[in-house]
């Protein structure tokens, strides 16, 4: 099992739980963020819509930060035949999350600043401008910390990378392309013909044949139920 398969396995195991700009031409614009998030308007109260509008009206990351986030996410989870972090709109999600949960903004910005500080010191250029192998060298030091150290002893950059990795994975594997890659289909109709016979025998019970013929018709198991305006079942 390769690294991506391992990640998919972990995500499948936890998918039942609740799920965790103004840019240049290569970044992410605030309109793209609004478009990506606002298309999910169903079930929104007026108060929630007003809150979303407030978040869309402010800017969290600048152009350079957005480009770095986009590059970072692509390094954490490179594109494959199913899609990419751009297809999954992960940068837009991280931008939105940083505005929705203010405690994310400062740590993310500090980590991005640290990346540029280290890359400028070693290569005299920003992290985004570095070669991919140089970028991976920085990230590997954060991704594979000393297992002998406790979490309280880990450096800030290790915790920051963990946050960015979690946001990237959550954003991708809860998107349409990510769910397709997982092969997760959710609840689907199947054949059910009542309580198993051995269980009925255990309690000395049985079905009435007339009732079974009337209520269990597998030929209609994929039909969608329809009700009239008064709540009466039509089909």
C-alpha positions in Angstrom: 0.0 0.0 0.0 1.5 3.3 -1.1 1.2 6.6 0.8 -1.8 7.9 -1.1 -3.6 4.5 -0.5 -2.9 4.8 3.2 -4.4 8.2 3.3 -7.5 7.0 1.4 -7.9 4.2 3.9 -7.7 6.6 6.9 -10.2 8.9 5.3 -12.7 6.1 4.5 -12.5 5.0 8.1 -13.5 8.5 9.4 -15.8 9.7 6.7 -18.8 9.1 8.8 -17.8 11.9 11.2 -18.6 15.6 10.7 -16.2 17.2 8.2 -13.1 19.6 8.7 -9.0 36.3 -1.9 -7.8 38.5 -4.0 -5.2 36.7 -6.1 -3.2 37.0 -9.3 -3.6 34.9 -12.4 -1.9 32.0 -10.8 -3.5 32.4 -7.3 -7.0 32.3 -6.1 -9.4 35.3 -6.3 -12.0 36.3 -3.7 -14.7 35.8 -6.3 -13.5 32.2 -6.8 -13.8 31.6 -3.0 -17.3 33.1 -3.0 -18.3 31.0 -6.0 -16.9 27.8 -4.5 -18.5 28.2 -1.1 -21.8 30.0 -2.0 -23.0 27.3 -4.3 -23.9 25.3 -1.2 -26.8 27.5 -0.2 -29.4 24.9 0.6 -30.4 24.8 4.3 -28.9 28.2 5.1 -30.8 30.5 7.5 -30.8 34.2 6.9 -28.4 34.6 9.8 -26.0 32.1 8.3 -26.2 33.7 4.8 -25.4 37.1 6.4 -22.4 35.6 8.2 -21.1 34.1 4.9 -21.5 37.4 3.2 -19.5 39.0 5.9 -16.7 36.5 5.4 -16.7 36.9 1.6 -16.3 40.7 2.1 -12.9 40.4 3.9 -9.5 39.2 2.7 -7.3 36.9 4.8 -4.2 36.0 2.7 -2.3 38.2 0.3 -1.3 37.1 -3.2 2.1 35.6 -2.2 0.6 33.7 0.7 -2.1 32.3 -1.6 0.3 31.1 -4.2 2.4 29.5 -1.5 -0.6 27.7 0.0 -1.6 26.4 -3.4 1.9 25.1 -4.0 2.1 23.6 -0.6 -1.1 21.8 -1.0 0.0 20.3 -4.3 3.2 19.0 -2.7 1.2 17.5 0.2 -1.2 15.8 -2.2 -0.1 15.8 -5.9 -2.7 15.6 -8.6 -3.6 12.2 -10.1 -6.1 10.8 -12.6 -9.0 11.7 -10.3 -8.2 15.3 -9.8 -6.1 17.9 -8.0 -6.3 20.2 -5.1 -7.5 22.9 -7.5 -10.3 20.7 -8.7 -11.3 20.1 -5.1 -11.0 23.9 -4.4 -8.8 23.2 -1.4 -7.1 26.7 -1.4 -10.5 28.3 -1.4 -11.5 26.1 1.6 -8.3 27.1 3.6 -9.0 30.7 2.9 -12.6 30.4 4.1 -11.6 28.3 7.1 -9.0 30.9 8.2 -11.7 33.5 8.2 -14.4 31.3 9.7 -12.0 30.1 12.5 -9.8 33.1 13.4 -7.4 31.0 15.5 -6.2 29.4 12.2 -5.1 32.7 10.6 -2.1 33.6 12.7 -0.5 30.1 12.8 -0.9 29.7 9.0 0.6 33.1 8.3 3.5 32.5 10.7 4.2 29.1 9.1 4.2 30.6 5.6 6.5 33.4 6.8 8.9 30.8 8.3 9.0 28.9 5.0 10.1 32.0 3.2 12.6 32.9 5.9 14.3 29.5 5.7 14.3 29.4 1.9 15.6 33.0 1.6 18.4 32.1 4.0 19.4 28.9 2.2 18.6 29.8 -1.5 18.1 33.6 -1.5 14.6 33.2 -2.9 11.1 32.6 -1.6 9.6 29.2 -1.0 7.4 29.5 -4.0 10.4 30.4 -6.2 12.5 27.4 -5.0 12.9 24.2 -7.1 10.4 21.5 -6.1 13.2 19.3 -4.6 14.2 22.2 -2.4 10.6 22.7 -1.3 10.2 19.1 -0.5 13.4 19.1 1.6 11.9 21.9 3.8 8.6 20.0 4.2 10.1 16.6 4.9 11.9 18.0 7.9 8.4 19.1 9.3 6.5 16.0 8.0 8.8 13.5 9.7 9.7 14.8 13.2 11.6 12.9 15.8 9.2 10.2 17.2 11.0 10.2 20.5 9.9 13.8 21.3 6.5 14.5 22.9 4.0 16.7 21.2 4.8 19.5 23.6 8.4 19.4 22.6 7.8 19.5 18.8 8.7 22.7 17.1 6.1 25.2 15.9 6.8 24.4 12.3 6.0 20.7 12.8 2.6 21.6 14.3 2.0 24.1 11.5 2.7 21.5 8.9 0.4 19.1 10.6 -2.4 21.7 10.5 -1.8 22.4 6.8 -1.7 18.7 6.0 -5.0 18.1 7.9 -6.7 21.0 6.1 -5.4 19.8 2.7 -6.6 16.2 3.2 -9.9 17.3 4.7 -10.5 19.7 1.8 -9.7 17.2 -0.9 -11.3 14.1 0.5 -14.6 15.8 1.3 -14.8 17.2 -2.2 -16.6 15.7 -5.2 -13.3 14.5 -6.8 -11.9 13.3 -3.4 -15.0 11.2 -2.6 -14.9 9.7 -6.2 -11.3 8.7 -5.6 -12.2 7.1 -2.3 -15.0 5.2 -4.1 -17.4 6.1 -1.3 -21.0 5.9 -2.4 -22.8 6.2 1.0 -26.2 4.6 1.6 -27.5 2.7 -1.5 -30.7 0.6 -1.9 -30.3 -3.1 -1.5 -32.4 -6.2 -1.3 -34.3 -6.7 2.0 -36.9 -9.3 2.3 -37.6 -9.0 6.0 -36.1 -10.4 9.2 -33.9 -13.4 8.5 -35.7 -16.8 8.9 -33.3 -18.0 11.6 -34.1 -14.9 13.7 -37.9 -15.5 13.2 -37.5 -19.1 14.2 -35.6 -18.1 17.3 -38.6 -16.1 18.6 -41.2 -18.4 17.2 -42.5 -15.9 14.7 -43.3 -15.9 11.0 -44.5 -13.5 8.3 -48.0 -13.7 6.9 -47.6 -14.6 3.2 -50.3 -12.1 2.1 -48.5 -9.4 4.0 -45.2 -10.2 2.3 -46.7 -10.3 -1.2 -48.3 -6.9 -0.5 -45.5 -5.1 1.2 -42.3 -6.5 -0.1 -41.9 -6.1 -3.9 -38.2 -6.1 -4.9 -39.1 -5.0 -8.4 -40.0 -1.6 -7.0 -37.2 -1.2 -4.5 -35.5 1.6 -6.5 -38.7 3.6 -6.9 -38.8 6.9 -5.1 -41.7 7.4 -2.8 -44.1 10.3 -3.6 -46.5 12.1 -1.3 -49.3 14.5 -2.1 -49.6 17.9 -0.5 -51.5 16.4 2.5 -48.8 13.9 3.2 -50.6 10.9 1.8 -48.3 8.3 0.1 -49.1 8.1 -3.6 -46.4 5.6 -4.7 
